[in-house]
Amino acid sequence: DALDKGAPVRFSTKITNVNRTVGTMLGHEVTKAHGGQGLPDGTIDITFDGSAGNSFGAFLPRGITLRVYGDANDYVGKGLSGGRIVVRPSENAPTDYVAENNIIGGNVILFGATSGTAFLRGVVGERFAVRNSGAVAVVEGVGDHGCEYMTGGKVVILGQTGRNFAAGMSGGMAYVYDPTGALPGNVNGEMVDLDDPDGADLEWLHGMITAHVDATDSAVGQRILTDWPSQSRKIRKVMPRDYKRVLSAIAEAEAAGSDVDDAIMAAARG
């Protein structure tokens, strides 16, 4: 019904780690029937219980939401193309389970993603959001080489990063909740600056963390929101210097009524 008529479809099922690239052929059928624009958000909504195998939700287009209660292997959301992915602990987790201190997903999550959203309640492995060019994600900790070679999109990390964070990051933005002050020692500063979020950043962050809490029942997200004026001051913005210069040039050109494309080219040349 979703493919033929665009009618909403919802169901739940089990998943194990032998089930790989779950959702990818479904995404192909959506794109084949409805083109690159996909379907309205959430038209197809599938909830899984268990451990997802590699490449869960790879290339997922707009209109599909895939949700896992459990955990997931490597390459979650590889090439994500407008869809929505949620990974959260099992409802049968022990009562003393602390999600933000435990692994929920594997390595190279959101590799090459172009659009869409992902909410992951817990810590993930290395090379999170490598070559992300447009997706938006919230996660509660990442391993080494996070946001490597990012060119676009926005990432919110409500926990620690590993070493070499933002290496080769030329675009996009990352926001890291850093109450212990460990982030500067983990950032590769060759191409990025550490800034304080401005008012527009904070408004967007509040909305994204709220969405993360709504999707995952995140405890760390709830703690941050409950004490927002204080906790928001512990969030740092990781911003590529070249990208910052281009955004500034665009704003100045728009204010002056100048040609934006010319301003972008001038800024890109340095």
Disulfide bonds with the S-S distance in Angstrom:
none
